[in-house]
Amino acid sequence: MPLIPEEPQIHESAQGPRVAPASSRTAPTPRPVPGPRPVTPSRSGRPGPRPAPSAQRTPRDVAAKPAPSAQAAPAQAAPAAAAAPQIQLIPASAEGALDAAEEAVDLLLDAGRAPGEVLVITTGDPHPWATHELSFGEASYWAQHDAGDDVFYTDAALTSRAASRPVVVVAVNSDSESGVATALPLAHTLAGALLIVCGDPQQINSVLGAGV
């Protein structure tokens, strides 16, 4: 009797994946793999990042402020008044005031003062140099004053014509109160940096109105 090959039996536990007919099931659509989101342009209604200011454009706050002008600066103040000259007192009698003034002039020149910076005023008898020069006439006398290249000597009566100099030396070589009262205030105005007064300290202080 011929043998009939047996059909292989498929057990339920050994079944593989079932394939549904094409007509009954549809293949699932593949999902996209999540990745970086593309940057979308910002909408008009939402604030976005502000663009960096251009290098050629001046910021508004800097352009709106004008540069300070020289007229608005507070440094435009009135010039300060000239400082008062320093006052130096050399005690001396009326007879020795002229010699004290000569010594003061020598010390000034030794210290480096130029001769044309010094003016000497006498309240009594004129200095011998002034007497000598006046003998040639006032024009020649005052021409030397205007030249300003040497020490100039004058007396209280002619002081109003003299010009200011950095240093003024006054020799109080008289006891006349009126002469001292006239010469000292004028000498104070003529002195640019230093006023030296040779005479009686009490008399000088009473005229100048300050303890020197």
Secondary structure as GFF3:
##gff-version 3
##sequence-region A 1 212
A	DSSP	three_ten_helix	12	14	.	.	.	ID=ss1
A	DSSP	alpha_helix	60	64	.	.	.	ID=ss2
A	DSSP	beta_strand	86	91	.	.	.	ID=ss3
A	DSSP	alpha_helix	97	110	.	.	.	ID=ss4
A	DSSP	three_ten_helix	115	117	.	.	.	ID=ss5
A	DSSP	beta_strand	118	122	.	.	.	ID=ss6
A	DSSP	alpha_helix	128	134	.	.	.	ID=ss7
A	DSSP	alpha_helix	138	147	.	.	.	ID=ss8
A	DSSP	beta_strand	152	155	.	.	.	ID=ss9
A	DSSP	three_ten_helix	156	161	.	.	.	ID=ss10
A	DSSP	beta_strand	165	171	.	.	.	ID=ss11
A	DSSP	alpha_helix	177	190	.	.	.	ID=ss12
A	DSSP	beta_strand	191	199	.	.	.	ID=ss13
A	DSSP	alpha_helix	201	208	.	.	.	ID=ss14
###
